[in-house]
Amino acid sequence: MSGHGQAQPMIASKSGPLSGTASVPGDKSISHRALIFGAMAVGETRISGLLEGQDVLDTAKAMQAFGATVTRHGLGDWTVNGVGVGGFQEPADVIDCGNSGTGVRLIMGTMATTPITATFTGDASLRKRPMGRVTDPLSLFGTRAYGRKGGRLPMTVVGAAAPVPVRYALPVASAQVKSAVLLAGLNAPGETVVIEKEPTRDHSERMLLGFGATLNVEKTAEGHVITLLGRPELRPQTVAVPRDPSSAAFPVCAALIVEGSDILVPGVSQNLTRNGLYLTLVEMGADIAFLNPREEGGEPVADLRVRFSGNMKGIEVPPERAPSMIDEYPILSVVASFAVGKTVMRGVKELRVKESDRIDAMARGLEACGVRVEEDEDTLIVHGMGAGGMPGGATCATHLDHRIAMSFLVAGMAAKADIAVDDASPILTSFPIFEGLMTGLGASLRRG
Ligand code: S3P
């Protein structure tokens, strides 16, 4: 949902043991990129397992507006007929990216070095989020951007007519910013270099190589130095999108805190830039078996057997792990509430500029559910109440944020009293089958 529709309250109640198989949908990050890289290749890219969440559908629509032909053939089965690097046409109307920061930031990068103008907007959540982190480096290519105060949407981006290549050290650990610069670098002559101190999700680099770009990643004292040679001809690909480890986190964490649960979650990515939550859960004492390790859609994956874990302990999450689990802190803070002792999450200020201020949203909601929380600008500390210990009995505000909605619904499956969320509709942005999948495992969820 883009926040234009009706709010959909939802209520979770203490659930019996969860059991069965949780087959989560395709990865959101990879789905956006498959559509965008497909649009930049000449010829037909075939995609299977595409996430059909609203965020990705908005990106598909945007690629059409820039001149690519995007066709749905069946569930998750899509083709993109691309226009080639530098081949984007000027869209006839405003590009509405809905709730998606990834969509808008990657698309801005993609059109930034083509001499066209596009105006971007989004829902009330996206219009609050900072775009300067992308338009600042894009200005080095010669791109201009005119937005609202604080670099907010709606924003008009004027692509550079004679782009120059760029060398840019990321000031924040952000795969969106890294990807926007690399996408812009595709249509700049010569070598564009992006340097990241801490590695963030590397799907763009993997996909650029897959589509035939010349890209080199070097580990140096400065960090990862990524060098991309501009103006390649990208070759269309067949992309099999693996399942989303960030979506898998919800059934996994639900099984860990709902007494008696035993579930299987197949094909969860073990990509080191995405698996921080799973390392953390194991350190807390979670009972997770990583079965049948293999490769799927170019990503290392495993099947996870997850059992109720009544003896989890709070831990200090290493701050350097944050980029590999940045979207998972909301659900981790729920698990932390059911562990013994405190869980300390430092180095997490990026959470304040996600779909909502996630430190604030989790802190207020957990407090309403009877959990003691401490926070500062860059830190969230949750004082665990042990298995079954969370009182619950509250309605939590989701602030147009899918992950906040799913986190509190999972909490309600194990808390003493019901937990409601004021609006579950944002879940459709990333995990449209959440309700059916969770109730299929035995969770008690109902619409309010
Ligand atoms: C994403 C990068 C992350 C993440 C988002 C998806 C991506 O954002 O939070 O959900 O696909 O590149 P940042 O780059 O802002 O950290």
Residues whose N, C-alpha, C, O or C-beta is under 5 A from the ligand:
A	BS01	S3P	S29 T102 A173 S174 A175 Q176 V177 I326 D327
